[in-house]
Amino acid sequence: MTDRDLAEFDIPVPQDFVQRVQRGVRRRRLLRAAATGGATLTVAGVVVGGLALAQGGSQQAPVTPPAAASSGESAAAGSALDGFAISSLPQGVVRAGEDSFYTARVTDKGLVNDGTGPGLGDPSASVTMRRYDRTDGASFFVTVMRPMTGDAATVGAQLVTGATAGVTPAVEFDTSIGTARMFRSVGNEITTYRAVVETPEHVVITVEGSGKARAAEIQDMARNIAR
């Protein structure tokens, strides 16, 4: 086939395919940045700290993402994240970039993040993630996973299973929105920490950070999440 033939060979690209590619690019950018800081993320069931990828079905219709950050004093923390306010941040920490938002299939191993999204009738959850950075290189990630389809209690339990895979329990504590547990992941050079909160409505929220994020900072962020 000549160059001219190639130039005239126009293949229509479906809009939903373009949207999936764009979401995948945003997620890969976030995960590359997290890896640079030493973070072990559970977001979207990616293998970063012990979660396994799985196969999915067709893409579900997108859900309206949360609003952008407000100005003034609340701008550092940002606006509510899927209905939850991040009301306490470690000193020197500021919001970094836009929130990441998508829907994912859920199995007994947690979220599935293979780029296809849930198929018709698949249990699913919305995933909204926000990143915060500090000048010393520490990064913090808050993720809200909300059951969308399927039995909410079952989906919530599966989300907890995925969020706690490959990490060691450390301590339990109470929050105003639900019960929470701290976990740690010990690597060859660094130890990272993760808080997992489950609300009575079976929404699962994780707070985690890079190697320079201290356990007390992550626990304080999780403890002070409010509606």
Residue frames as a rotation matrix with the C-alpha (Angstrom) as fourth column:
MET 1
0.581 0.814 0.000 0.00
0.814 -0.581 0.000 0.00
0.000 0.000 -1.000 0.00
THR 2
-0.225 -0.682 0.696 1.44
0.647 -0.639 -0.416 3.38
0.729 0.357 0.585 -1.02
ASP 3
-0.870 -0.131 -0.476 1.70
0.455 -0.588 -0.669 6.45
-0.192 -0.798 0.571 1.23
ARG 4
-0.781 0.625 -0.013 -1.17
-0.562 -0.692 0.453 7.99
0.274 0.361 0.891 -0.72
ASP 5
-0.137 0.735 -0.664 -3.29
0.046 0.674 0.737 4.91
0.990 0.071 -0.126 -0.12
LEU 6
-0.454 -0.099 -0.885 -2.50
0.842 0.275 -0.463 5.09
0.289 -0.956 -0.042 3.60
ALA 7
-0.988 0.046 -0.145 -3.46
0.005 -0.943 -0.333 8.77
-0.153 -0.330 0.932 3.76
GLU 8
-0.497 0.851 -0.171 -6.84
-0.726 -0.300 0.618 8.01
0.475 0.431 0.767 2.18
PHE 9
-0.309 0.343 -0.887 -7.48
0.315 0.917 0.245 4.94
0.897 -0.204 -0.392 4.35
ASP 10
-0.585 0.187 0.789 -9.74
-0.650 -0.690 -0.318 6.50
0.485 -0.699 0.525 7.04
ILE 11
-0.476 0.402 -0.782 -11.00
0.525 0.843 0.114 4.20
0.705 -0.356 -0.613 9.81
PRO 12
0.204 0.595 0.778 -13.75
-0.387 -0.681 0.622 5.70
0.899 -0.428 0.091 12.00
VAL 13
-0.776 -0.497 -0.389 -12.89
0.213 0.375 -0.902 5.55
0.594 -0.783 -0.185 15.72
PRO 14
0.255 0.936 -0.243 -15.83
0.614 0.037 0.788 5.16
0.747 -0.350 -0.565 18.17
GLN 15
0.198 -0.114 0.974 -16.12
-0.443 -0.896 -0.015 7.92
0.874 -0.428 -0.228 20.78
ASP 16
0.926 0.181 0.332 -16.27
-0.375 0.325 0.868 5.46
0.050 -0.928 0.369 23.69
PHE 17
0.631 -0.772 -0.071 -12.91
0.745 0.629 -0.223 4.00
0.217 0.088 0.972 22.59
VAL 18
-0.030 -0.620 0.784 -11.37
0.228 -0.768 -0.599 7.48
0.973 0.161 0.164 22.62
GLN 19
0.493 0.293 0.819 -12.74
-0.650 -0.502 0.571 8.10
0.579 -0.813 -0.057 26.13
ARG 20
0.988 -0.149 -0.049 -11.32
0.148 0.783 0.604 4.81
-0.052 -0.604 0.796 27.43
VAL 21
0.270 -0.941 0.202 -7.90
0.787 0.095 -0.609 5.63
0.555 0.324 0.767 26.00
GLN 22
0.022 -0.229 0.973 -7.99
-0.199 -0.955 -0.220 9.08
0.980 -0.189 -0.066 27.60
ARG 23
0.808 0.313 0.500 -8.94
-0.540 0.053 0.840 7.61
0.236 -0.948 0.212 31.00
GLY 24
0.833 -0.535 -0.139 -6.14
0.550 0.828 0.108 5.05
0.057 -0.166 0.984 30.71
VAL 25
0.048 -0.833 0.550 -3.59
0.485 -0.462 -0.743 7.77
0.873 0.303 0.382 29.96
ARG 26
0.269 0.102 0.958 -4.69
-0.597 -0.763 0.248 9.75
0.756 -0.639 -0.144 33.04
ARG 27
0.973 0.124 0.197 -4.45
-0.232 0.581 0.780 6.68
-0.018 -0.804 0.594 35.26
ARG 28
0.583 -0.812 -0.030 -0.99
0.751 0.552 -0.362 5.73
0.311 0.188 0.932 33.92
ARG 29
0.006 -0.571 0.821 0.28
0.042 -0.820 -0.570 9.27
0.999 0.038 0.019 34.56
LEU 30
0.558 0.274 0.783 -0.96
-0.725 -0.300 0.621 9.15
0.405 -0.914 0.031 38.15
LEU 31
0.987 -0.143 0.072 0.56
0.090 0.866 0.491 5.72
-0.133 -0.478 0.868 38.77
ARG 32
0.341 -0.917 0.208 3.91
0.664 0.078 -0.744 6.67
0.666 0.392 0.635 37.22
ALA 33
0.039 -0.284 0.958 4.04
-0.399 -0.883 -0.246 9.72
0.916 -0.372 -0.148 39.46
ALA 34
0.793 0.304 0.527 3.15
-0.599 0.232 0.767 7.61
0.111 -0.924 0.366 42.48
ALA 35
0.847 -0.513 -0.136 5.83
0.507 0.858 -0.079 5.06
0.158 -0.002 0.987 41.67
THR 36
0.103 -0.827 0.553 8.42
0.242 -0.519 -0.820 7.83
0.965 0.218 0.147 41.54
GLY 37
0.009 -0.028 1.000 7.50
-0.793 -0.609 -0.010 8.82
0.609 -0.793 -0.028 45.09
GLY 38
-0.898 -0.421 -0.126 7.44
-0.279 0.768 -0.577 5.22
0.340 -0.483 -0.807 46.31
ALA 39
-0.265 0.869 0.419 3.66
-0.921 -0.099 -0.378 4.95
-0.287 -0.485 0.826 46.77
THR 40
-0.991 0.118 0.056 1.87
0.128 0.959 0.254 1.59
-0.024 0.259 -0.966 46.80
LEU 41
-0.559 0.821 -0.115 -1.59
-0.820 -0.568 -0.073 2.32
-0.125 0.053 0.991 45.43
THR 42
-0.671 0.471 0.573 -4.63
0.296 0.879 -0.375 0.08
-0.680 -0.082 -0.729 45.55
VAL 43
-0.152 0.694 -0.703 -6.58
-0.564 -0.646 -0.515 2.33
-0.812 0.318 0.490 43.19
ALA 44
0.340 0.496 -0.799 -8.54
-0.935 0.089 -0.342 0.52
-0.098 0.864 0.494 40.49
GLY 45
0.849 0.039 0.526 -7.13
-0.119 0.986 0.119 -2.91
-0.514 -0.164 0.842 41.34
VAL 46
0.666 -0.687 -0.290 -3.77
-0.471 -0.086 -0.878 -2.17
0.578 0.722 -0.380 39.70
VAL 47
0.685 -0.503 -0.527 -0.81
0.669 0.720 0.184 -4.30
0.287 -0.479 0.830 40.77
VAL 48
-0.151 -0.715 0.683 0.90
-0.125 -0.672 -0.730 -1.62
0.981 -0.195 0.012 42.89
GLY 49
-0.545 -0.044 0.837 1.07
-0.831 -0.108 -0.546 -3.12
0.115 -0.993 0.023 46.36
GLY 50
-0.874 -0.034 0.486 -0.51
-0.215 0.922 -0.322 -6.49
-0.437 -0.386 -0.813 45.66
LEU 51
0.151 0.987 0.054 -3.74
-0.346 0.104 -0.933 -6.23
-0.926 0.123 0.357 43.63
ALA 52
-0.636 -0.378 0.673 -4.16
0.379 0.606 0.699 -8.35
-0.672 0.700 -0.242 40.50
LEU 53
-0.584 0.417 -0.696 -5.51
-0.761 -0.579 0.292 -7.23
-0.281 0.701 0.656 37.15
ALA 54
-0.414 0.519 0.748 -8.51
0.335 0.851 -0.405 -9.08
-0.847 0.083 -0.526 35.71
GLN 55
-0.922 0.119 0.369 -10.54
0.352 -0.142 0.925 -9.08
0.163 0.983 0.089 32.52
GLY 56
-0.574 0.732 -0.367 -13.75
-0.055 -0.482 -0.875 -7.04
-0.817 -0.482 0.317 32.07
GLY 57
-0.023 0.690 0.723 -16.73
0.883 0.353 -0.309 -6.43
-0.469 0.632 -0.617 29.79
SER 58
-0.052 0.077 0.996 -18.09
0.795 -0.600 0.088 -3.49
0.604 0.796 -0.030 27.88
GLN 59
-0.913 -0.397 0.089 -17.86
0.293 -0.794 -0.532 0.14
0.282 -0.460 0.842 29.02
GLN 60
-0.054 0.898 -0.437 -20.63
0.983 -0.030 -0.183 1.45
-0.178 -0.440 -0.880 31.26
ALA 61
0.450 0.286 0.846 -22.09
0.514 -0.857 0.016 4.90
0.730 0.428 -0.533 30.68
PRO 62
-0.619 -0.785 0.013 -19.95
0.457 -0.374 -0.807 7.53
0.639 -0.494 0.590 32.49
VAL 63
0.391 0.662 -0.640 -21.11
0.916 -0.208 0.344 9.12
0.095 -0.720 -0.687 35.71
THR 64
0.709 -0.088 0.700 -20.86
0.066 -0.979 -0.191 12.87
0.702 0.181 -0.688 36.30
PRO 65
-0.180 -0.866 -0.466 -17.49
0.724 0.204 -0.659 13.59
0.666 -0.456 0.591 38.03
PRO 66
0.272 0.251 -0.929 -17.20
0.908 -0.388 0.160 15.69
-0.320 -0.887 -0.334 41.18
ALA 67
0.964 0.157 0.214 -16.93
0.220 -0.925 -0.311 19.48
0.149 0.347 -0.926 41.02
ALA 68
0.143 -0.959 0.243 -13.63
0.438 -0.159 -0.885 21.31
0.888 0.233 0.397 40.72
ALA 69
-0.312 -0.363 -0.878 -11.81
0.949 -0.070 -0.308 22.75
0.050 -0.929 0.366 43.72
SER 70
0.804 0.584 0.115 -13.07
0.559 -0.807 0.193 25.97
0.205 -0.091 -0.975 45.22
SER 71
0.042 -0.804 0.593 -10.91
0.216 -0.572 -0.791 29.04
0.975 0.161 0.150 45.78
GLY 72
0.427 0.082 0.901 -9.68
-0.700 -0.600 0.386 30.51
0.572 -0.796 -0.199 49.05
GLU 73
-0.150 -0.548 0.823 -8.74
-0.969 0.248 -0.012 28.58
-0.198 -0.799 -0.568 52.18
SER 74
0.441 0.409 0.799 -10.44
-0.337 0.900 -0.275 25.36
-0.832 -0.147 0.535 51.03
ALA 75
0.722 -0.141 -0.677 -8.52
-0.681 0.029 -0.732 25.30
0.123 0.990 -0.075 47.75
ALA 76
-0.362 -0.925 0.114 -5.59
-0.931 0.352 -0.101 23.37
0.054 -0.142 -0.988 49.27
ALA 77
-0.574 0.220 0.789 -7.82
-0.208 0.892 -0.400 20.46
-0.792 -0.394 -0.466 50.23
GLY 78
-0.947 0.287 -0.142 -10.19
-0.115 0.108 0.988 20.95
0.299 0.952 -0.069 47.32
SER 79
-0.159 0.974 0.161 -13.94
-0.942 -0.198 0.270 20.54
0.295 -0.109 0.949 47.11
ALA 80
0.243 0.337 0.910 -15.77
-0.677 0.731 -0.090 17.48
-0.695 -0.594 0.406 48.35
LEU 81
-0.727 -0.507 -0.463 -14.54
-0.686 0.568 0.454 14.21
0.033 0.648 -0.761 46.86
ASP 82
-0.540 0.642 -0.544 -17.65
0.054 0.671 0.739 12.27
0.840 0.370 -0.397 45.84
GLY 83
0.477 0.868 0.139 -19.54
0.001 -0.158 0.987 13.79
0.879 -0.471 -0.076 48.77
PHE 84
0.666 -0.320 -0.674 -16.72
0.746 0.296 0.597 13.54
0.009 -0.900 0.436 51.35
ALA 85
0.863 -0.351 0.363 -14.72
-0.307 -0.935 -0.175 16.51
0.401 0.040 -0.915 52.65
ILE 86
0.223 -0.881 -0.417 -10.97
0.785 0.416 -0.459 16.11
0.578 -0.224 0.784 53.14
SER 87
0.864 0.379 0.331 -10.96
0.149 -0.821 0.551 18.42
0.481 -0.427 -0.766 56.15
SER 88
0.738 -0.669 0.087 -7.41
-0.329 -0.244 0.912 17.90
-0.589 -0.702 -0.400 57.45
LEU 89
0.831 -0.552 -0.067 -4.12
0.132 0.314 -0.940 17.89
0.540 0.772 0.334 55.54
PRO 90
0.364 -0.803 -0.472 -0.55
0.893 0.156 0.423 17.51
-0.266 -0.576 0.773 56.80
GLN 91
0.532 -0.209 -0.821 1.39
-0.003 -0.969 0.245 20.75
-0.847 -0.127 -0.516 56.98
GLY 92
-0.358 -0.731 -0.581 2.71
-0.526 -0.356 0.773 21.91
-0.772 0.582 -0.257 53.60
VAL 93
-0.683 0.165 0.711 0.50
0.518 0.796 0.313 19.54
-0.514 0.583 -0.629 51.59
VAL 94
-0.343 0.572 -0.745 -1.43
-0.640 -0.723 -0.261 20.94
-0.688 0.387 0.614 48.60
ARG 95
0.533 0.637 0.557 -3.75
0.057 0.629 -0.775 19.45
-0.844 0.445 0.299 46.03
ALA 96
-0.565 -0.784 -0.258 -2.00
-0.326 -0.075 0.942 18.34
-0.758 0.617 -0.213 42.83
GLY 97
-0.975 0.104 -0.195 -3.88
-0.168 0.226 0.960 18.32
0.144 0.969 -0.203 39.53
GLU 98
-0.178 0.982 -0.061 -7.42
-0.911 -0.141 0.388 17.26
0.373 0.125 0.920 38.73
ASP 99
-0.061 0.267 0.962 -9.32
-0.657 0.714 -0.240 14.37
-0.751 -0.647 0.132 40.28
SER 100
-0.874 -0.152 -0.462 -9.33
-0.443 0.642 0.627 11.02
0.201 0.752 -0.628 38.49
PHE 101
-0.222 0.891 0.397 -12.78
-0.652 0.167 -0.740 9.51
-0.725 -0.423 0.544 37.96
TYR 102
-0.551 0.149 -0.821 -14.13
-0.684 0.484 0.546 6.36
0.479 0.862 -0.164 36.28
THR 103
0.488 0.681 0.547 -16.25
-0.844 0.527 0.097 3.24
-0.222 -0.509 0.832 36.87
ALA 104
-0.553 -0.746 -0.371 -14.86
-0.782 0.618 -0.078 -0.26
0.287 0.247 -0.926 37.24
ARG 105
0.387 0.593 -0.706 -16.06
-0.286 0.805 0.519 -3.84
0.876 0.001 0.482 37.48
VAL 106
-0.132 -0.369 0.920 -15.83
-0.990 0.009 -0.138 -5.45
0.043 -0.929 -0.367 40.92
THR 107
0.218 0.132 -0.967 -15.07
-0.201 0.976 0.088 -9.12
0.955 0.175 0.240 41.63
ASP 108
0.936 0.147 -0.319 -14.32
0.245 0.376 0.893 -11.08
0.252 -0.915 0.316 44.79
LYS 109
0.067 -0.978 -0.195 -10.74
0.998 0.070 -0.008 -9.80
0.021 -0.194 0.981 44.46
GLY 110
-0.169 -0.079 -0.982 -11.74
0.405 -0.914 0.004 -6.13
-0.899 -0.397 0.186 44.34
LEU 111
0.498 0.337 -0.799 -11.69
-0.434 -0.701 -0.566 -3.58
-0.751 0.628 -0.203 41.56
VAL 112
0.212 -0.407 0.889 -10.86
0.802 0.592 0.080 -4.62
-0.558 0.696 0.452 38.00
ASN 113
0.478 -0.129 -0.869 -8.86
-0.302 -0.953 -0.025 -2.09
-0.825 0.275 -0.494 36.00
ASP 114
-0.235 -0.546 0.805 -8.30
0.602 0.568 0.561 -3.48
-0.763 0.616 0.195 32.54
GLY 115
-0.880 -0.195 -0.433 -9.58
-0.115 -0.797 0.593 -0.44
-0.461 0.571 0.679 30.64
THR 116
-0.799 0.596 0.074 -12.90
0.310 0.304 0.901 -1.93
0.515 0.743 -0.428 29.52
GLY 117
-0.630 0.602 0.490 -15.20
-0.767 -0.580 -0.273 -1.04
0.120 -0.548 0.828 32.41
PRO 118
-0.609 0.441 0.659 -18.12
-0.187 0.728 -0.660 -3.11
-0.771 -0.525 -0.360 33.70
GLY 119
-0.923 0.375 -0.091 -20.40
0.024 0.291 0.956 -5.03
0.385 0.880 -0.278 31.38
LEU 120
-0.150 0.962 0.228 -24.18
-0.699 -0.266 0.664 -5.20
0.700 -0.060 0.712 31.55
GLY 121
0.778 0.563 -0.279 -25.16
-0.176 0.621 0.764 -6.77
0.603 -0.545 0.582 34.87
ASP 122
-0.064 -0.876 -0.478 -21.63
0.570 0.361 -0.738 -6.74
0.819 -0.320 0.476 36.32
PRO 123
0.693 0.126 -0.710 -21.20
0.692 -0.392 0.606 -5.52
-0.202 -0.911 -0.359 39.90
SER 124
0.046 -0.662 0.748 -19.45
0.683 -0.526 -0.507 -2.16
0.729 0.534 0.428 39.67
ALA 125
0.377 -0.003 -0.926 -18.19
0.790 -0.521 0.324 0.83
-0.483 -0.854 -0.194 41.63
SER 126
0.838 -0.200 0.507 -17.33
0.137 -0.824 -0.550 4.42
0.528 0.531 -0.663 40.86
VAL 127
0.271 -0.848 -0.455 -13.74
0.952 0.166 0.257 5.39
-0.142 -0.503 0.852 41.65
THR 128
0.827 -0.025 0.562 -12.74
0.111 -0.972 -0.207 8.97
0.552 0.234 -0.801 42.45
MET 129
0.361 -0.795 -0.487 -9.12
0.931 0.277 0.237 9.72
-0.053 -0.539 0.841 43.38
ARG 130
0.924 -0.141 0.356 -7.35
-0.098 -0.986 -0.135 12.89
0.370 0.089 -0.925 44.45
ARG 131
0.264 -0.921 -0.285 -3.62
0.865 0.357 -0.352 13.49
0.426 -0.153 0.892 44.89
TYR 132
0.991 -0.097 0.090 -1.81
-0.128 -0.875 0.466 15.86
0.033 -0.474 -0.880 47.26
ASP 133
0.377 -0.926 -0.038 1.91
0.620 0.282 -0.732 16.70
0.688 0.252 0.680 47.18
ARG 134
0.918 -0.232 -0.321 4.47
0.133 -0.584 0.801 18.23
-0.373 -0.778 -0.505 49.52
THR 135
0.739 -0.633 -0.229 7.77
-0.630 -0.532 -0.566 19.88
0.236 0.563 -0.792 48.66
ASP 136
-0.058 -0.801 0.596 9.80
-0.840 0.362 0.404 17.18
-0.539 -0.477 -0.694 50.44
GLY 137
-0.722 -0.216 -0.657 8.62
-0.632 0.593 0.500 14.67
0.282 0.776 -0.564 47.82
ALA 138
-0.822 0.487 0.296 5.79
0.158 0.694 -0.703 13.10
-0.548 -0.531 -0.647 49.83
SER 139
-0.686 0.690 -0.231 2.55
-0.514 -0.235 0.825 12.35
0.515 0.684 0.516 47.99
PHE 140
-0.745 0.560 0.362 -0.84
-0.131 0.409 -0.903 11.46
-0.654 -0.720 -0.232 49.47
PHE 141
-0.819 0.492 -0.296 -3.75
-0.253 0.152 0.955 9.80
0.515 0.857 0.000 47.66
VAL 142
-0.596 0.736 0.322 -7.41
-0.348 0.124 -0.929 9.71
-0.724 -0.665 0.182 48.73
THR 143
-0.879 0.298 -0.372 -9.73
-0.249 0.377 0.892 7.36
0.406 0.877 -0.257 46.84
VAL 144
-0.355 0.857 0.373 -13.50
-0.665 0.048 -0.745 6.99
-0.657 -0.513 0.553 47.21
MET 145
-0.940 0.100 -0.326 -14.95
-0.162 0.712 0.684 3.72
0.300 0.695 -0.653 45.86
ARG 146
-0.467 0.861 0.202 -18.75
-0.698 -0.218 -0.682 3.70
-0.543 -0.459 0.703 45.80
PRO 147
-0.694 0.279 0.664 -20.85
0.427 0.901 0.068 0.63
-0.580 0.331 -0.744 44.86
MET 148
-0.699 0.418 -0.581 -22.93
-0.664 -0.682 0.308 1.40
-0.267 0.601 0.754 41.76
THR 149
0.230 0.754 -0.615 -24.51
-0.829 0.483 0.282 -1.88
0.510 0.445 0.736 40.60
GLY 150
-0.260 -0.228 -0.938 -24.98
0.183 0.942 -0.280 -5.21
0.948 -0.245 -0.204 42.34
ASP 151
0.692 0.488 -0.532 -25.64
0.566 0.090 0.819 -5.81
0.448 -0.868 -0.214 46.03
ALA 152
0.571 -0.472 0.671 -24.04
-0.397 -0.875 -0.278 -2.86
0.718 -0.108 -0.687 47.84
ALA 153
0.702 -0.295 0.648 -23.00
-0.616 0.203 0.761 -4.88
-0.356 -0.934 -0.039 50.91
THR 154
0.727 -0.423 0.540 -21.34
0.493 0.870 0.019 -7.55
-0.478 0.253 0.841 48.77
VAL 155
0.602 -0.504 0.619 -19.62
0.477 -0.394 -0.786 -5.03
0.640 0.768 0.003 46.50
GLY 156
0.666 -0.343 0.662 -18.44
-0.613 -0.757 0.225 -3.04
0.424 -0.556 -0.715 49.53
ALA 157
0.724 -0.390 0.569 -16.94
-0.256 0.614 0.747 -6.15
-0.640 -0.687 0.345 51.12
GLN 158
0.649 -0.487 0.585 -15.18
0.750 0.537 -0.385 -7.00
-0.127 0.689 0.714 47.85
LEU 159
0.650 -0.408 0.641 -13.78
0.005 -0.842 -0.540 -3.47
0.760 0.354 -0.545 47.65
VAL 160
0.684 -0.397 0.612 -12.37
-0.717 -0.211 0.664 -3.88
-0.134 -0.893 -0.429 51.17
THR 161
0.735 -0.403 0.545 -10.82
0.296 0.914 0.277 -7.21
-0.610 -0.042 0.791 50.17
GLY 162
0.600 -0.507 0.619 -9.06
0.688 -0.068 -0.722 -5.58
0.409 0.859 0.308 47.25
ALA 163
0.635 -0.314 0.706 -7.95
-0.313 -0.940 -0.137 -2.55
0.707 -0.134 -0.695 49.26
THR 164
0.574 -0.391 0.719 -6.38
-0.770 0.042 0.637 -4.70
-0.279 -0.919 -0.277 51.98
ALA 165
0.970 -0.232 0.069 -4.67
0.241 0.902 -0.358 -7.30
0.020 0.364 0.931 49.77
GLY 166
0.378 -0.918 0.116 -0.93
0.633 0.165 -0.756 -7.64
0.676 0.359 0.644 50.25
VAL 167
-0.172 -0.420 0.891 -0.67
-0.388 -0.802 -0.453 -5.35
0.905 -0.424 -0.025 53.28
THR 168
-0.537 -0.145 -0.831 -0.31
0.603 0.622 -0.499 -5.97
0.589 -0.769 -0.247 57.03
PRO 169
0.575 0.798 0.182 -2.93
0.398 -0.467 0.790 -4.74
0.715 -0.382 -0.586 59.54
ALA 170
-0.565 -0.801 0.197 -1.56
0.260 -0.400 -0.879 -2.19
0.783 -0.445 0.435 62.01
VAL 171
-0.912 0.276 -0.303 -4.32
0.231 -0.265 -0.936 -0.54
-0.339 -0.924 0.178 64.08
GLU 172
-0.201 0.915 0.349 -8.08
0.862 -0.004 0.506 0.11
0.465 0.403 -0.789 64.09
PHE 173
-0.886 -0.018 -0.464 -9.63
0.286 -0.808 -0.515 3.51
-0.365 -0.589 0.721 64.81
ASP 174
0.063 0.994 0.089 -12.98
0.872 -0.011 -0.489 5.29
-0.485 0.109 -0.868 64.58
THR 175
-0.962 -0.211 0.174 -13.97
0.269 -0.840 0.471 8.12
0.047 0.500 0.865 62.27
SER 176
-0.559 0.793 -0.242 -17.12
-0.409 -0.518 -0.751 10.22
-0.721 -0.321 0.614 61.96
ILE 177
-0.008 0.549 -0.835 -18.08
-1.000 -0.008 0.005 8.40
-0.004 0.835 0.550 58.74
GLY 178
0.822 0.302 -0.482 -17.31
-0.345 0.938 0.000 4.77
0.452 0.167 0.876 59.64
THR 179
0.779 -0.557 0.288 -14.78
0.002 0.461 0.887 2.33
-0.627 -0.691 0.360 60.98
ALA 180
0.718 -0.616 -0.324 -11.18
-0.592 -0.295 -0.750 2.46
0.366 0.731 -0.576 59.78
ARG 181
0.807 -0.566 0.169 -8.04
0.358 0.697 0.622 0.36
-0.470 -0.441 0.765 59.83
MET 182
0.479 -0.764 -0.432 -4.41
-0.834 -0.550 0.049 1.21
-0.275 0.337 -0.901 59.23
PHE 183
0.906 -0.271 0.325 -2.19
0.343 0.921 -0.187 -1.07
-0.248 0.281 0.927 57.17
ARG 184
0.333 -0.853 -0.402 1.51
-0.667 -0.514 0.539 -1.07
-0.667 0.088 -0.740 56.34
SER 185
0.989 -0.138 0.054 3.48
0.131 0.653 -0.746 -2.44
0.068 0.745 0.664 53.43
VAL 186
0.492 -0.871 0.001 7.13
-0.299 -0.168 0.939 -3.20
-0.818 -0.462 -0.343 54.18
GLY 187
0.962 -0.220 -0.160 9.46
-0.117 0.196 -0.974 -3.07
0.245 0.956 0.163 51.20
ASN 188
0.424 -0.883 -0.201 13.19
0.823 0.468 -0.320 -3.58
0.377 -0.030 0.926 50.83
GLU 189
-0.633 -0.731 0.255 13.95
0.605 -0.673 -0.426 0.10
0.483 -0.116 0.868 51.42
ILE 190
-0.796 0.400 0.454 10.73
-0.498 -0.859 -0.116 1.85
0.343 -0.318 0.884 52.49
THR 191
-0.700 0.691 -0.180 7.55
0.689 0.587 -0.425 1.19
-0.188 -0.421 -0.887 54.45
THR 192
-0.808 0.507 0.301 4.31
-0.253 -0.760 0.598 2.75
0.532 0.407 0.742 53.24
TYR 193
-0.840 0.539 -0.063 0.98
0.217 0.227 -0.950 3.11
-0.498 -0.811 -0.307 55.03
ARG 194
-0.720 0.692 0.053 -2.67
-0.061 -0.140 0.988 2.95
0.691 0.708 0.143 54.04
ALA 195
-0.776 0.603 0.185 -5.90
-0.256 -0.032 -0.966 3.70
-0.577 -0.797 0.179 55.87
VAL 196
-0.800 0.591 -0.100 -9.09
0.168 0.381 0.909 1.94
0.576 0.711 -0.404 54.76
VAL 197
-0.789 0.609 0.078 -12.45
-0.383 -0.390 -0.837 3.36
-0.480 -0.691 0.541 55.85
GLU 198
-0.776 0.631 0.021 -15.82
0.441 0.518 0.732 1.65
0.451 0.578 -0.680 55.28
THR 199
-0.773 0.559 0.300 -19.02
-0.628 -0.745 -0.227 3.64
0.097 -0.364 0.926 55.74
PRO 200
-0.452 0.688 0.567 -22.42
-0.164 0.561 -0.811 2.21
-0.877 -0.460 -0.141 56.76
GLU 201
0.591 0.666 -0.455 -23.48
-0.547 -0.084 -0.833 2.66
-0.592 0.742 0.315 53.10
HIS 202
0.582 -0.436 0.686 -20.58
0.477 0.867 0.145 0.37
-0.658 0.243 0.713 52.06
VAL 203
0.885 -0.445 0.135 -18.55
-0.172 -0.584 -0.793 3.15
0.432 0.679 -0.594 50.46
VAL 204
0.613 -0.758 -0.222 -14.85
0.744 0.460 0.485 2.36
-0.266 -0.463 0.846 50.83
ILE 205
0.915 -0.358 0.186 -12.30
-0.280 -0.895 -0.346 5.16
0.290 0.265 -0.920 51.18
THR 206
0.524 -0.818 -0.236 -8.53
0.852 0.509 0.126 4.69
0.017 -0.267 0.964 51.15
VAL 207
0.906 -0.418 0.071 -5.87
-0.420 -0.907 0.018 7.17
0.056 -0.046 -0.997 52.21
GLU 208
0.676 -0.719 0.159 -2.28
0.653 0.685 0.321 6.27
-0.340 -0.113 0.934 51.36
GLY 209
0.850 -0.409 -0.331 1.05
-0.440 -0.898 -0.020 7.84
-0.289 0.162 -0.943 50.61
SER 210
0.556 -0.763 -0.329 4.57
-0.186 0.272 -0.944 7.54
0.810 0.586 0.009 49.30
GLY 211
0.185 -0.569 -0.801 7.53
0.740 0.617 -0.268 6.47
0.647 -0.543 0.535 51.43
LYS 212
-0.815 -0.531 0.232 7.95
0.288 -0.719 -0.633 9.97
0.503 -0.449 0.738 52.86
ALA 213
-0.020 0.882 0.471 4.34
-0.542 -0.406 0.736 10.08
0.840 -0.241 0.486 54.10
ARG 214
-0.887 -0.376 0.267 4.22
-0.403 0.348 -0.847 9.22
0.226 -0.859 -0.460 57.81
ALA 215
-0.635 0.647 -0.422 1.68
0.606 0.756 0.247 6.83
0.478 -0.099 -0.873 59.32
ALA 216
-0.455 0.454 -0.766 0.37
0.664 -0.400 -0.631 9.47
-0.593 -0.796 -0.120 61.74
GLU 217
-0.760 0.150 -0.632 -0.25
-0.417 -0.859 0.297 11.87
-0.498 0.490 0.716 58.84
ILE 218
-0.777 0.477 -0.410 -2.26
-0.197 0.435 0.879 9.31
0.597 0.764 -0.244 56.88
GLN 219
-0.519 0.597 -0.612 -4.25
0.828 0.530 -0.184 8.29
0.214 -0.602 -0.769 59.94
ASP 220
-0.575 0.284 -0.768 -5.05
0.299 -0.800 -0.520 11.92
-0.762 -0.528 0.375 60.75
MET 221
-0.831 0.282 -0.480 -6.25
-0.556 -0.457 0.694 12.56
-0.024 0.844 0.536 57.18
ALA 222
-0.642 0.596 -0.482 -8.52
0.192 0.733 0.652 9.51
0.742 0.326 -0.586 57.32
ARG 223
-0.571 0.397 -0.719 -9.82
0.811 0.138 -0.568 10.32
-0.126 -0.908 -0.400 60.81
ASN 224
-0.506 0.290 -0.812 -10.90
0.096 -0.917 -0.387 13.80
-0.857 -0.274 0.436 59.72
ILE 225
-0.939 0.334 0.080 -12.75
0.082 -0.008 0.997 12.90
0.333 0.943 -0.019 56.51
ALA 226
-0.621 0.767 -0.162 -16.31
0.049 -0.169 -0.984 14.20
-0.782 -0.620 0.067 56.89
ARG 227
-0.171 0.665 0.727 -19.55
0.972 0.236 0.013 14.39
-0.163 0.708 -0.687 54.92
